Amino acid sequence: MILKALLAASLAASLLGCAAARPPQRIQDAIHTANRYMPEYVAEANKALADAEHPDRERLAGIGDRLAGVLDALDRWASGQEKTPEEDKQ
């Protein structure tokens, strides 16, 4: 029973540390650079798909839009703008 409690506490502490920690500066810079250009890239790719009347254009455009959203979320996290679970509770 004590072992299970210690394991649960250890896991919770590890997850909390991951949620609160920010990546190294070089990773933050790389994420920020990718995020800066992603919206333009996705818009151009979606336009090219539509112009070419690609048969799978809707699905591919959706993937691009979701990837842009992922990079935006990563950029917010890397720059410290994303709330931690503790901040969400307040």
Residue pairs with C-beta under 8 A, 6 or more apart in sequence:
16 85
19 84
19 85
20 84
20 86
22 28
22 77
22 78
22 80
23 31
23 78
27 78
28 78
28 79
31 71
31 74
31 75
31 78
32 75
32 78
32 79
34 71
35 71
35 72
35 74
35 75
38 67
38 68
38 71
38 72
39 68
41 64
42 64
42 65
42 67
42 68
45 60
45 61
45 64
46 57
46 61
46 64
46 65
49 57
49 60
49 61
50 57
50 61
54 60
73 82
76 82
